[in-house]
Amino acid sequence: MQAKAVILGLFFAFFWSSAFTSARVIVAHAPPLGSLALRFLISGILGIAIAKALGQTWRLTRPQWRATAIFGVCQNALYLGFFFMAMQWIEAGLAAILASAMPLLVALANRVVFGERLGAMAGLGLTMGIGGVLIIMGARLSGGADVTGVLFCLIGVLALTVATLSVRGASSGGNVLMIVGLQMLVGAAVLAVASLALETWQVTWSTGLVVAFCYTVLVPGLLATWIWFTLVNEIGAVRASVFHFLNPFFGVAIAAVILGEPFGLRDMIGVAVVTAGILLVQLSKARRAA
């Protein structure tokens, strides 16, 4: 890869992983589903406005609308909704590690559902990744991590895996940012209804809440999305996905530095194993695509 692609990939992984720390701050001061709905409403409007300025259109094909609806519900509402709720009870670092298991689950589901053969490298990476997640979960659960929070994260990851498999092969037709913005509005609508039905709107205003919310909207929400699609245009989706292997490390490191979350020996071992597993799976994909 060229130096530009490497730099973009590092920034993407860092920004994406930092979202769990800022989310942890938000849910400590405000209702999780309502906060996430407001985040997606603002990000969606900004994304659509930028897309229109770039000449993109919301006249989408049927497959594009289907992909928009599936991702809006499964990724934005279910995946992130469950994770935001979970972070009322579990630490940001653990949430980041569980979210990072998504590429592993996609590889496993492709094998089970679609019969795609896994090479030796991908099979080893899948085994290592799942083993690393189990090591970390065992350490955290034995240390008192909330079982409900972990379960919510697992449901969220499964929802994102289903969304990824359901729309695989769907083309953006040059309307990438427009589709992202529309997906955010779909998520905002679903989450707003859920928030009104399930939550009491009680907000403890603080500088930390305002900073964390603005950061989440602008950096992981919009900037990381723009970096991701720029990276995909530069080197392709398969090679770009290799940078996901950095997410477990960055997620835990940022939470430890900003929030002071503990990081023990078993966590270190688990993160290293998960990181290596994801890297092997993604490198296997890149090798097949080459």
Backbone as CSV, one residue per row, in Angstrom:
resi,resn,N_x,N_y,N_z,CA_x,CA_y,CA_z,C_x,C_y,C_z
1,MET,0.830,-1.196,0.000,0.000,0.000,0.000,0.869,1.252,0.000
2,GLN,0.359,2.310,-0.602,1.041,3.584,-0.569,0.892,4.213,0.812
3,ALA,1.787,5.158,1.117,1.792,5.793,2.435,0.449,6.472,2.725
4,LYS,-0.177,7.069,1.714,-1.457,7.744,1.909,-2.518,6.770,2.403
5,ALA,-2.573,5.584,1.795,-3.566,4.587,2.188,-3.326,4.107,3.610
6,VAL,-2.067,3.913,3.974,-1.739,3.465,5.327,-2.170,4.510,6.355
7,ILE,-1.890,5.777,6.063,-2.265,6.858,6.979,-3.779,6.941,7.121
8,LEU,-4.490,6.866,5.992,-5.956,6.895,6.045,-6.493,5.719,6.851
9,GLY,-5.926,4.543,6.650,-6.378,3.365,7.369,-6.171,3.480,8.864
10,LEU,-5.032,4.032,9.265,-4.753,4.210,10.687,-5.726,5.203,11.318
11,PHE,-5.992,6.294,10.615,-6.943,7.277,11.133,-8.336,6.676,11.228
12,PHE,-8.747,5.921,10.203,-10.067,5.298,10.243,-10.202,4.386,11.461
13,ALA,-9.223,3.495,11.653,-9.292,2.553,12.767,-9.319,3.283,14.106
14,PHE,-8.517,4.334,14.223,-8.469,5.087,15.475,-9.799,5.781,15.740
15,PHE,-10.330,6.482,14.732,-11.586,7.219,14.923,-12.746,6.272,15.203
16,TRP,-12.805,5.162,14.432,-13.897,4.202,14.626,-13.847,3.628,16.034
17,SER,-12.663,3.266,16.492,-12.515,2.651,17.808,-12.821,3.636,18.934
18,SER,-12.563,4.923,18.695,-12.789,5.924,19.739,-14.266,6.142,20.021
19,ALA,-15.144,5.696,19.117,-16.580,5.923,19.291,-17.113,5.249,20.550
20,PHE,-16.499,4.146,20.960,-16.991,3.432,22.135,-16.706,4.216,23.413
21,THR,-15.585,4.897,23.445,-15.261,5.716,24.613,-16.195,6.914,24.709
22,SER,-16.416,7.615,23.597,-17.329,8.760,23.637,-18.756,8.312,23.938
23,ALA,-19.159,7.141,23.433,-20.494,6.620,23.730,-20.656,6.317,25.213
24,ARG,-19.596,5.801,25.811,-19.627,5.495,27.250,-19.875,6.757,28.068
25,VAL,-19.282,7.871,27.644,-19.507,9.147,28.322,-20.948,9.605,28.132
26,ILE,-21.465,9.470,26.906,-22.820,9.932,26.601,-23.857,9.199,27.432
27,VAL,-23.778,7.864,27.465,-24.827,7.091,28.145,-24.766,7.248,29.661
28,ALA,-23.659,7.798,30.189,-23.589,8.073,31.622,-24.375,9.327,31.994
29,HIS,-24.755,10.121,30.983,-25.429,11.390,31.258,-26.785,11.523,30.578
30,ALA,-27.098,10.659,29.618,-28.323,10.821,28.837,-28.862,9.456,28.416
31,PRO,-30.157,9.378,28.069,-30.741,8.100,27.628,-30.058,7.619,26.349
32,PRO,-29.611,6.356,26.299,-28.813,5.885,25.163,-29.532,5.904,23.826
33,LEU,-30.756,5.416,23.775,-31.463,5.338,22.492,-31.831,6.725,21.977
34,GLY,-32.272,7.585,22.868,-32.612,8.942,22.459,-31.384,9.707,21.984
35,SER,-30.273,9.545,22.687,-29.034,10.216,22.280,-28.582,9.739,20.908
36,LEU,-28.676,8.426,20.687,-28.254,7.868,19.407,-29.170,8.315,18.284
37,ALA,-30.484,8.414,18.565,-31.426,8.896,17.555,-31.091,10.329,17.137
38,LEU,-30.783,11.175,18.120,-30.427,12.567,17.812,-29.121,12.625,17.037
39,ARG,-28.161,11.779,17.413,-26.891,11.733,16.684,-27.127,11.391,15.214
40,PHE,-27.934,10.367,14.952,-28.165,9.952,13.569,-28.977,10.984,12.793
41,LEU,-29.885,11.667,13.477,-30.655,12.708,12.797,-29.729,13.811,12.295
42,ILE,-28.827,14.276,13.176,-27.903,15.344,12.788,-26.923,14.853,11.727
43,SER,-26.327,13.693,11.940,-25.363,13.152,10.982,-26.017,12.880,9.639
44,GLY,-27.249,12.359,9.669,-27.949,12.057,8.423,-28.241,13.300,7.607
45,ILE,-28.715,14.345,8.279,-29.005,15.603,7.576,-27.724,16.191,6.983
46,LEU,-26.655,16.203,7.771,-25.379,16.722,7.268,-24.870,15.886,6.091
47,GLY,-24.965,14.556,6.226,-24.496,13.676,5.154,-25.250,13.877,3.866
48,ILE,-26.580,13.980,3.959,-27.405,14.189,2.766,-27.114,15.551,2.135
49,ALA,-26.946,16.576,2.975,-26.644,17.910,2.443,-25.314,17.914,1.694
50,ILE,-24.301,17.251,2.255,-23.002,17.177,1.581,-23.117,16.371,0.296
51,ALA,-23.886,15.269,0.346,-24.068,14.435,-0.845,-24.749,15.213,-1.969
52,LYS,-25.762,15.996,-1.631,-26.447,16.812,-2.650,-25.492,17.845,-3.240
53,ALA,-24.646,18.427,-2.381,-23.676,19.406,-2.866,-22.667,18.769,-3.811
54,LEU,-22.419,17.462,-3.630,-21.500,16.734,-4.499,-22.185,16.183,-5.743
55,GLY,-23.478,16.468,-5.886,-24.199,16.026,-7.078,-24.813,14.642,-6.978
56,GLN,-24.836,14.060,-5.771,-25.439,12.735,-5.605,-26.955,12.866,-5.494
57,THR,-27.659,11.765,-5.776,-29.113,11.802,-5.817,-29.715,10.782,-4.872
58,TRP,-30.949,11.055,-4.421,-31.659,10.067,-3.600,-32.638,9.252,-4.434
59,ARG,-32.536,9.340,-5.744,-33.317,8.466,-6.626,-32.563,7.152,-6.762
60,LEU,-32.835,6.246,-5.881,-32.083,5.002,-5.786,-32.823,3.859,-6.486
61,THR,-32.069,2.834,-6.819,-32.660,1.625,-7.382,-33.294,0.813,-6.251
62,ARG,-34.093,-0.193,-6.628,-34.728,-1.027,-5.609,-33.698,-1.725,-4.710
63,PRO,-32.624,-2.325,-5.276,-31.615,-2.929,-4.390,-30.959,-1.916,-3.459
64,GLN,-30.770,-0.692,-3.945,-30.169,0.334,-3.092,-31.097,0.710,-1.938
65,TRP,-32.398,0.848,-2.235,-33.354,1.155,-1.168,-33.431,0.017,-0.159
66,ARG,-33.378,-1.230,-0.673,-33.400,-2.369,0.235,-32.174,-2.358,1.149
67,ALA,-31.006,-2.109,0.564,-29.778,-2.043,1.355,-29.845,-0.905,2.369
68,THR,-30.405,0.225,1.948,-30.538,1.371,2.846,-31.426,1.037,4.035
69,ALA,-32.550,0.386,3.762,-33.478,0.034,4.845,-32.869,-1.002,5.782
70,ILE,-32.242,-2.038,5.212,-31.661,-3.110,6.041,-30.551,-2.564,6.920
71,PHE,-29.649,-1.787,6.317,-28.555,-1.247,7.110,-29.047,-0.202,8.102
72,GLY,-30.025,0.594,7.722,-30.552,1.589,8.649,-31.121,0.955,9.903
73,VAL,-31.841,-0.161,9.722,-32.441,-0.853,10.860,-31.411,-1.704,11.595
74,CYS,-30.704,-2.565,10.851,-29.810,-3.535,11.498,-28.529,-2.907,12.028
75,GLN,-27.899,-2.034,11.227,-26.636,-1.451,11.662,-26.850,-0.291,12.617
76,ASN,-27.624,0.688,12.190,-27.739,1.902,12.994,-28.656,1.728,14.202
77,ALA,-29.829,1.082,13.992,-30.776,0.957,15.097,-30.438,-0.220,16.014
78,LEU,-30.304,-1.430,15.457,-30.103,-2.611,16.291,-28.664,-2.719,16.805
79,TYR,-27.701,-2.702,15.880,-26.300,-2.868,16.276,-25.868,-1.785,17.267
80,LEU,-25.955,-0.524,16.844,-25.499,0.545,17.728,-26.467,0.788,18.873
81,GLY,-27.756,0.555,18.655,-28.722,0.709,19.737,-28.428,-0.233,20.889
82,PHE,-28.192,-1.510,20.576,-27.867,-2.474,21.622,-26.531,-2.146,22.287
83,PHE,-25.561,-1.670,21.493,-24.263,-1.342,22.078,-24.367,-0.128,22.999
84,PHE,-25.128,0.878,22.602,-25.285,2.044,23.468,-25.965,1.660,24.772
85,MET,-26.993,0.803,24.693,-27.641,0.353,25.925,-26.675,-0.467,26.777
86,ALA,-25.891,-1.324,26.121,-24.956,-2.180,26.857,-23.937,-1.371,27.629
87,MET,-23.525,-0.234,27.072,-22.469,0.546,27.723,-22.949,1.334,28.934
88,GLN,-24.218,1.150,29.294,-24.657,1.607,30.610,-24.087,0.707,31.701
89,TRP,-23.717,-0.543,31.321,-23.319,-1.535,32.314,-21.923,-2.113,32.098
90,ILE,-21.405,-2.074,30.881,-20.082,-2.639,30.638,-19.133,-1.548,30.154
91,GLU,-17.849,-1.854,30.195,-16.832,-0.873,29.849,-16.690,-0.723,28.338
92,ALA,-16.202,0.449,27.930,-16.057,0.749,26.505,-15.075,-0.197,25.824
93,GLY,-13.995,-0.568,26.523,-13.002,-1.457,25.937,-13.578,-2.811,25.598
94,LEU,-14.385,-3.376,26.492,-15.016,-4.665,26.229,-15.987,-4.555,25.060
95,ALA,-16.751,-3.470,25.000,-17.681,-3.271,23.892,-16.935,-3.196,22.558
96,ALA,-15.796,-2.506,22.544,-15.012,-2.388,21.311,-14.508,-3.748,20.851
97,ILE,-14.077,-4.578,21.798,-13.574,-5.903,21.442,-14.694,-6.771,20.873
98,LEU,-15.869,-6.744,21.511,-16.989,-7.543,21.025,-17.445,-7.065,19.653
99,ALA,-17.444,-5.759,19.427,-17.818,-5.235,18.109,-16.822,-5.654,17.043
100,SER,-15.571,-5.786,17.425,-14.529,-6.163,16.470,-14.678,-7.600,15.980
101,ALA,-15.517,-8.382,16.654,-15.721,-9.773,16.242,-16.563,-9.878,14.976
102,MET,-17.151,-8.773,14.515,-18.031,-8.828,13.357,-17.379,-9.427,12.109
103,PRO,-16.154,-9.028,11.722,-15.551,-9.660,10.538,-15.390,-11.160,10.686
104,LEU,-15.153,-11.616,11.918,-15.020,-13.048,12.157,-16.358,-13.752,11.960
105,LEU,-17.435,-13.138,12.460,-18.755,-13.739,12.315,-19.205,-13.746,10.860
106,VAL,-18.843,-12.703,10.111,-19.187,-12.669,8.690,-18.481,-13.799,7.945
107,ALA,-17.197,-14.010,8.261,-16.453,-15.099,7.631,-17.065,-16.451,7.978
108,LEU,-17.458,-16.629,9.245,-18.072,-17.881,9.674,-19.427,-18.088,8.998
109,ALA,-20.232,-17.022,8.947,-21.553,-17.136,8.327,-21.446,-17.401,6.832
110,ASN,-20.473,-16.798,6.172,-20.272,-17.078,4.740,-19.966,-18.552,4.516
111,ARG,-19.225,-19.137,5.438,-18.898,-20.554,5.325,-20.127,-21.432,5.574
112,VAL,-20.895,-21.099,6.614,-22.029,-21.937,7.006,-23.225,-21.734,6.081
113,VAL,-23.543,-20.460,5.776,-24.756,-20.146,5.024,-24.546,-20.270,3.517
114,PHE,-23.433,-19.725,3.025,-23.213,-19.677,1.585,-22.219,-20.720,1.082
115,GLY,-21.653,-21.482,1.993,-20.764,-22.561,1.592,-19.429,-22.112,1.059
116,GLU,-19.021,-20.867,1.367,-17.731,-20.389,0.902,-16.607,-21.117,1.639
117,ARG,-15.639,-21.574,0.890,-14.535,-22.306,1.500,-13.565,-21.337,2.176
118,LEU,-13.125,-21.723,3.360,-12.124,-20.931,4.076,-10.755,-21.546,3.843
119,GLY,-9.795,-20.712,3.450,-8.438,-21.197,3.330,-7.849,-21.476,4.702
120,ALA,-6.667,-22.061,4.707,-6.018,-22.398,5.971,-5.773,-21.160,6.821
121,MET,-5.350,-20.063,6.163,-5.075,-18.836,6.906,-6.344,-18.284,7.537
122,ALA,-7.441,-18.240,6.758,-8.706,-17.712,7.271,-9.254,-18.600,8.379
123,GLY,-9.139,-19.928,8.210,-9.622,-20.835,9.244,-8.872,-20.668,10.551
124,LEU,-7.558,-20.516,10.452,-6.752,-20.285,11.649,-7.123,-18.956,12.297
125,GLY,-7.270,-17.915,11.471,-7.627,-16.604,11.995,-8.982,-16.611,12.679
126,LEU,-9.955,-17.316,12.079,-11.290,-17.407,12.675,-11.228,-18.090,14.030
127,THR,-10.502,-19.181,14.102,-10.366,-19.914,15.364,-9.679,-19.059,16.428
128,MET,-8.595,-18.385,16.031,-7.881,-17.531,16.974,-8.758,-16.379,17.452
129,GLY,-9.454,-15.745,16.521,-10.278,-14.594,16.881,-11.362,-14.953,17.878
130,ILE,-12.080,-16.038,17.603,-13.139,-16.460,18.521,-12.543,-16.864,19.866
131,GLY,-11.395,-17.552,19.831,-10.738,-17.930,21.075,-10.334,-16.717,21.893
132,GLY,-9.815,-15.672,21.214,-9.420,-14.456,21.915,-10.599,-13.754,22.560
133,VAL,-11.734,-13.706,21.849,-12.941,-13.100,22.414,-13.378,-13.860,23.665
134,LEU,-13.322,-15.191,23.606,-13.718,-16.001,24.755,-12.780,-15.766,25.944
135,ILE,-11.481,-15.603,25.671,-10.527,-15.308,26.746,-10.900,-14.009,27.453
136,ILE,-11.180,-12.975,26.662,-11.509,-11.668,27.233,-12.837,-11.713,27.979
137,MET,-13.847,-12.355,27.368,-15.152,-12.453,28.027,-15.029,-13.212,29.344
138,GLY,-14.238,-14.297,29.354,-14.055,-15.046,30.593,-13.411,-14.208,31.672
139,ALA,-12.395,-13.426,31.286,-11.716,-12.564,32.256,-12.652,-11.487,32.797
140,ARG,-13.420,-10.864,31.911,-14.288,-9.774,32.342,-15.479,-10.295,33.152
141,LEU,-16.074,-11.426,32.716,-17.221,-11.957,33.451,-16.813,-12.422,34.845
142,SER,-15.635,-13.043,34.929,-15.153,-13.455,36.251,-14.801,-12.254,37.113
143,GLY,-14.520,-11.127,36.470,-14.222,-9.904,37.204,-15.441,-9.070,37.521
144,GLY,-16.637,-9.567,37.152,-17.872,-8.883,37.524,-18.548,-8.113,36.414
145,ALA,-18.148,-8.307,35.163,-18.803,-7.617,34.053,-20.265,-8.043,33.971
146,ASP,-21.139,-7.118,33.618,-22.572,-7.370,33.576,-22.928,-8.295,32.411
147,VAL,-23.605,-9.398,32.720,-23.961,-10.381,31.701,-24.945,-9.791,30.700
148,THR,-25.885,-8.973,31.171,-26.867,-8.362,30.269,-26.180,-7.470,29.246
149,GLY,-25.208,-6.694,29.695,-24.479,-5.830,28.772,-23.746,-6.620,27.713
150,VAL,-23.092,-7.714,28.111,-22.391,-8.567,27.147,-23.382,-9.172,26.162
151,LEU,-24.531,-9.634,26.661,-25.555,-10.228,25.793,-26.069,-9.213,24.784
152,PHE,-26.294,-7.978,25.218,-26.745,-6.928,24.304,-25.722,-6.690,23.194
153,CYS,-24.435,-6.702,23.550,-23.394,-6.519,22.535,-23.410,-7.657,21.522
154,LEU,-23.578,-8.876,21.996,-23.603,-10.024,21.088,-24.798,-9.951,20.142
155,ILE,-25.956,-9.525,20.654,-27.130,-9.351,19.781,-26.844,-8.285,18.736
156,GLY,-26.199,-7.190,19.153,-25.870,-6.121,18.218,-24.934,-6.579,17.116
157,VAL,-23.904,-7.348,17.476,-22.959,-7.852,16.472,-23.653,-8.798,15.500
158,LEU,-24.551,-9.640,16.003,-25.299,-10.552,15.126,-26.179,-9.768,14.148
159,ALA,-26.782,-8.674,14.611,-27.609,-7.842,13.735,-26.779,-7.243,12.609
160,LEU,-25.584,-6.765,12.943,-24.714,-6.192,11.919,-24.237,-7.266,10.941
161,THR,-23.982,-8.462,11.442,-23.564,-9.568,10.576,-24.670,-9.908,9.585
162,VAL,-25.915,-9.980,10.068,-27.055,-10.254,9.190,-27.187,-9.173,8.123
163,ALA,-27.016,-7.915,8.522,-27.120,-6.817,7.560,-26.042,-6.926,6.492
164,THR,-24.824,-7.231,6.916,-23.701,-7.337,5.978,-23.943,-8.441,4.962
165,LEU,-24.457,-9.586,5.423,-24.720,-10.702,4.518,-25.923,-10.439,3.624
166,SER,-26.913,-9.711,4.143,-28.151,-9.491,3.392,-27.962,-8.589,2.192
167,VAL,-27.014,-7.669,2.267,-26.859,-6.687,1.189,-25.526,-6.845,0.469
168,ARG,-24.868,-7.979,0.649,-23.576,-8.142,-0.002,-23.773,-8.108,-1.515
169,GLY,-22.884,-7.395,-2.177,-22.967,-7.258,-3.623,-23.819,-6.089,-4.080
170,ALA,-24.524,-5.433,-3.161,-25.330,-4.281,-3.563,-24.423,-3.115,-3.924
171,SER,-24.691,-2.472,-5.038,-23.844,-1.376,-5.518,-24.400,-0.040,-5.075
172,SER,-23.492,0.890,-4.745,-23.926,2.231,-4.357,-24.272,3.077,-5.563
173,GLY,-23.786,2.703,-6.749,-24.078,3.468,-7.969,-23.578,4.895,-7.912
174,GLY,-22.504,5.143,-7.152,-21.957,6.492,-7.052,-22.638,7.364,-6.027
175,ASN,-23.593,6.811,-5.256,-24.339,7.589,-4.271,-23.985,7.165,-2.846
176,VAL,-22.715,6.917,-2.612,-22.287,6.356,-1.332,-22.706,7.241,-0.162
177,LEU,-22.328,8.509,-0.180,-22.609,9.379,0.952,-24.107,9.604,1.119
178,MET,-24.842,9.676,0.015,-26.296,9.831,0.093,-26.921,8.627,0.782
179,ILE,-26.487,7.419,0.408,-27.030,6.207,1.021,-26.684,6.152,2.502
180,VAL,-25.463,6.548,2.847,-25.070,6.584,4.261,-25.972,7.542,5.035
181,GLY,-26.221,8.732,4.463,-27.088,9.703,5.130,-28.506,9.198,5.304
182,LEU,-29.053,8.551,4.267,-30.403,8.005,4.361,-30.480,6.867,5.374
183,GLN,-29.425,6.036,5.430,-29.381,4.973,6.434,-29.439,5.553,7.839
184,MET,-28.753,6.668,8.039,-28.754,7.302,9.355,-30.141,7.818,9.715
185,LEU,-30.873,8.351,8.741,-32.222,8.829,9.024,-33.160,7.673,9.348
186,VAL,-32.994,6.540,8.651,-33.784,5.350,8.979,-33.508,4.921,10.416
187,GLY,-32.229,4.861,10.776,-31.871,4.504,12.146,-32.422,5.483,13.156
188,ALA,-32.377,6.792,12.828,-32.881,7.809,13.744,-34.377,7.623,14.004
189,ALA,-35.130,7.314,12.949,-36.577,7.132,13.099,-36.897,5.934,13.986
190,VAL,-36.228,4.806,13.742,-36.484,3.597,14.538,-36.089,3.823,15.997
191,LEU,-34.938,4.428,16.215,-34.460,4.652,17.575,-35.316,5.670,18.322
192,ALA,-35.850,6.674,17.609,-36.705,7.665,18.261,-37.979,7.009,18.793
193,VAL,-38.565,6.121,17.985,-39.770,5.404,18.433,-39.447,4.535,19.647
194,ALA,-38.331,3.808,19.586,-37.933,2.953,20.711,-37.663,3.777,21.957
195,SER,-37.027,4.935,21.796,-36.718,5.788,22.941,-37.991,6.309,23.606
196,LEU,-38.948,6.743,22.787,-40.208,7.249,23.340,-40.962,6.164,24.096
197,ALA,-40.842,4.931,23.623,-41.570,3.822,24.252,-40.869,3.286,25.496
198,LEU,-39.543,3.348,25.539,-38.796,2.639,26.572,-38.052,3.522,27.563
199,GLU,-37.790,4.775,27.204,-36.890,5.586,28.023,-37.573,6.788,28.657
200,THR,-37.001,7.228,29.758,-37.367,8.493,30.377,-36.293,9.514,30.024
201,TRP,-36.708,10.612,29.429,-35.724,11.593,28.972,-35.260,12.440,30.150
202,GLN,-34.155,12.016,30.716,-33.526,12.750,31.815,-32.049,12.919,31.486
203,VAL,-31.621,14.153,31.304,-30.263,14.451,30.880,-29.539,15.222,31.978
204,THR,-28.343,14.757,32.310,-27.472,15.483,33.238,-26.447,16.242,32.404
205,TRP,-26.699,17.532,32.226,-25.862,18.316,31.332,-24.486,18.550,31.939
206,SER,-23.466,18.413,31.079,-22.095,18.671,31.507,-21.257,18.966,30.272
207,THR,-20.086,19.544,30.502,-19.173,19.801,29.384,-18.758,18.493,28.719
208,GLY,-18.520,17.471,29.543,-18.127,16.173,29.000,-19.168,15.594,28.069
209,LEU,-20.448,15.724,28.427,-21.527,15.215,27.574,-21.556,15.947,26.243
210,VAL,-21.477,17.270,26.263,-21.540,18.061,25.031,-20.358,17.736,24.123
211,VAL,-19.161,17.672,24.697,-17.969,17.369,23.908,-18.066,15.970,23.311
212,ALA,-18.473,14.988,24.130,-18.571,13.609,23.656,-19.611,13.474,22.553
213,PHE,-20.741,14.162,22.700,-21.797,14.069,21.685,-21.348,14.697,20.371
214,CYS,-20.786,15.902,20.445,-20.314,16.569,19.219,-19.223,15.743,18.541
215,TYR,-18.330,15.193,19.342,-17.262,14.350,18.791,-17.855,13.137,18.083
216,THR,-18.826,12.483,18.713,-19.429,11.283,18.133,-20.121,11.592,16.814
217,VAL,-20.809,12.728,16.741,-21.502,13.107,15.505,-20.512,13.394,14.384
218,LEU,-19.476,14.166,14.693,-18.593,14.676,13.641,-17.452,13.732,13.283
219,VAL,-16.873,13.060,14.271,-15.668,12.262,13.994,-15.997,10.817,13.636
220,PRO,-16.476,9.970,14.573,-16.839,8.613,14.132,-18.003,8.611,13.151
221,GLY,-18.948,9.559,13.329,-20.136,9.565,12.482,-19.881,9.974,11.045
222,LEU,-19.232,11.114,10.834,-19.047,11.641,9.478,-17.611,11.510,8.980
223,LEU,-16.638,11.962,9.779,-15.250,11.958,9.311,-14.754,10.532,9.055
224,ALA,-15.018,9.610,9.988,-14.568,8.232,9.798,-15.239,7.591,8.593
225,THR,-16.519,7.931,8.370,-17.233,7.395,7.200,-16.600,7.900,5.916
226,TRP,-16.283,9.200,5.877,-15.653,9.769,4.681,-14.277,9.145,4.450
227,ILE,-13.502,8.978,5.527,-12.176,8.359,5.397,-12.309,6.930,4.872
228,TRP,-13.283,6.195,5.398,-13.470,4.799,4.985,-13.724,4.692,3.485
229,PHE,-14.659,5.489,2.978,-15.003,5.387,1.563,-13.896,5.954,0.670
230,THR,-13.153,6.933,1.186,-11.977,7.401,0.455,-10.939,6.287,0.362
231,LEU,-10.748,5.576,1.461,-9.807,4.463,1.492,-10.246,3.347,0.544
232,VAL,-11.529,3.052,0.534,-12.053,2.017,-0.370,-11.810,2.397,-1.818
233,ASN,-12.010,3.675,-2.139,-11.759,4.133,-3.513,-10.278,4.045,-3.873
234,GLU,-9.411,4.211,-2.861,-7.971,4.187,-3.105,-7.456,2.766,-3.327
235,ILE,-7.875,1.824,-2.463,-7.248,0.493,-2.489,-8.254,-0.654,-2.571
236,GLY,-9.566,-0.354,-2.565,-10.561,-1.411,-2.643,-11.040,-1.844,-1.268
237,ALA,-12.262,-2.375,-1.221,-12.888,-2.722,0.061,-12.158,-3.853,0.776
238,VAL,-11.670,-4.837,0.025,-11.039,-5.988,0.662,-9.759,-5.586,1.368
239,ARG,-8.893,-4.849,0.664,-7.639,-4.425,1.298,-7.906,-3.417,2.422
240,ALA,-8.897,-2.543,2.215,-9.209,-1.556,3.252,-9.666,-2.240,4.539
241,SER,-10.386,-3.350,4.404,-10.917,-4.027,5.587,-9.827,-4.602,6.473
242,VAL,-8.609,-4.731,5.949,-7.503,-5.227,6.772,-7.289,-4.336,7.997
243,PHE,-7.585,-3.049,7.879,-7.346,-2.130,8.988,-8.282,-2.378,10.167
244,HIS,-9.320,-3.185,9.977,-10.193,-3.530,11.096,-9.445,-4.313,12.174
245,PHE,-8.321,-4.913,11.807,-7.608,-5.692,12.813,-7.045,-4.808,13.918
246,LEU,-6.954,-3.507,13.685,-6.448,-2.584,14.703,-7.515,-2.177,15.716
247,ASN,-8.780,-2.443,15.412,-9.865,-1.953,16.266,-9.818,-2.473,17.703
248,PRO,-9.547,-3.774,17.942,-9.495,-4.208,19.344,-8.435,-3.470,20.150
249,PHE,-7.241,-3.304,19.561,-6.162,-2.617,20.274,-6.511,-1.160,20.538
250,PHE,-6.930,-0.435,19.491,-7.257,0.977,19.659,-8.418,1.162,20.634
251,GLY,-9.450,0.315,20.520,-10.618,0.452,21.383,-10.272,0.337,22.852
252,VAL,-9.468,-0.658,23.198,-9.067,-0.863,24.586,-8.109,0.234,25.044
253,ALA,-7.160,0.599,24.190,-6.159,1.602,24.557,-6.799,2.965,24.814
254,ILE,-7.725,3.378,23.942,-8.372,4.685,24.110,-9.203,4.711,25.388
255,ALA,-9.943,3.626,25.644,-10.755,3.564,26.862,-9.876,3.593,28.107
256,ALA,-8.721,2.941,28.048,-7.816,2.929,29.200,-7.239,4.317,29.463
257,VAL,-6.869,5.030,28.402,-6.249,6.353,28.552,-7.278,7.409,28.949
258,ILE,-8.428,7.443,28.273,-9.414,8.501,28.498,-10.274,8.229,29.732
259,LEU,-10.712,6.990,29.890,-11.649,6.660,30.961,-10.983,5.973,32.150
260,GLY,-9.705,5.606,31.997,-9.018,4.933,33.082,-9.487,3.509,33.321
261,GLU,-10.009,2.850,32.272,-10.488,1.479,32.429,-9.312,0.522,32.643
262,PRO,-9.489,-0.476,33.509,-8.400,-1.421,33.773,-8.121,-2.314,32.569
263,PHE,-6.877,-2.760,32.476,-6.465,-3.602,31.351,-5.456,-4.615,31.869
264,GLY,-5.952,-5.821,32.210,-5.115,-6.830,32.842,-4.382,-7.710,31.848
265,LEU,-3.621,-8.669,32.379,-2.813,-9.565,31.553,-3.681,-10.408,30.625
266,ARG,-4.788,-10.969,31.145,-5.668,-11.779,30.297,-6.283,-10.945,29.190
267,ASP,-6.576,-9.675,29.499,-7.080,-8.771,28.457,-6.033,-8.577,27.366
268,MET,-4.783,-8.352,27.775,-3.709,-8.162,26.800,-3.564,-9.373,25.892
269,ILE,-3.582,-10.563,26.505,-3.456,-11.790,25.718,-4.638,-11.922,24.762
270,GLY,-5.852,-11.687,25.275,-7.049,-11.795,24.441,-7.048,-10.818,23.291
271,VAL,-6.687,-9.562,23.554,-6.631,-8.549,22.497,-5.617,-8.938,21.429
272,ALA,-4.454,-9.429,21.866,-3.426,-9.844,20.904,-3.915,-10.986,20.028
273,VAL,-4.611,-11.954,20.622,-5.110,-13.100,19.860,-6.217,-12.670,18.900
274,VAL,-7.157,-11.838,19.379,-8.233,-11.345,18.502,-7.659,-10.544,17.349
275,THR,-6.729,-9.649,17.652,-6.106,-8.817,16.619,-5.432,-9.671,15.545
276,ALA,-4.674,-10.677,15.988,-4.005,-11.562,15.031,-5.020,-12.359,14.209
277,GLY,-6.089,-12.805,14.862,-7.113,-13.562,14.148,-7.806,-12.757,13.070
278,ILE,-8.200,-11.520,13.411,-8.844,-10.651,12.419,-7.886,-10.349,11.270
279,LEU,-6.618,-10.101,11.602,-5.632,-9.813,10.561,-5.499,-10.991,9.595
280,LEU,-5.447,-12.206,10.113,-5.307,-13.379,9.246,-6.534,-13.544,8.345
281,VAL,-7.731,-13.352,8.895,-8.952,-13.463,8.087,-8.958,-12.423,6.979
282,GLN,-8.609,-11.166,7.314,-8.643,-10.098,6.315,-7.537,-10.262,5.276
283,LEU,-6.362,-10.705,5.709,-5.286,-10.948,4.744,-5.653,-12.082,3.799
284,SER,-6.375,-13.080,4.305,-6.829,-14.172,3.446,-7.782,-13.658,2.374
285,LYS,-8.672,-12.750,2.760,-9.600,-12.131,1.788,-8.818,-11.351,0.741
286,ALA,-7.853,-10.554,1.218,-7.066,-9.736,0.291,-6.280,-10.617,-0.681
287,ARG,-5.763,-11.744,-0.190,-5.006,-12.635,-1.056,-5.898,-13.252,-2.122
288,ARG,-7.131,-13.654,-1.761,-8.063,-14.236,-2.730,-8.482,-13.204,-3.773
289,ALA,-8.598,-11.932,-3.331,-9.054,-10.897,-4.260,-7.940,-10.422,-5.191
290,ALA,-6.679,-10.695,-4.812,-5.539,-10.201,-5.608,-5.457,-10.915,-6.944
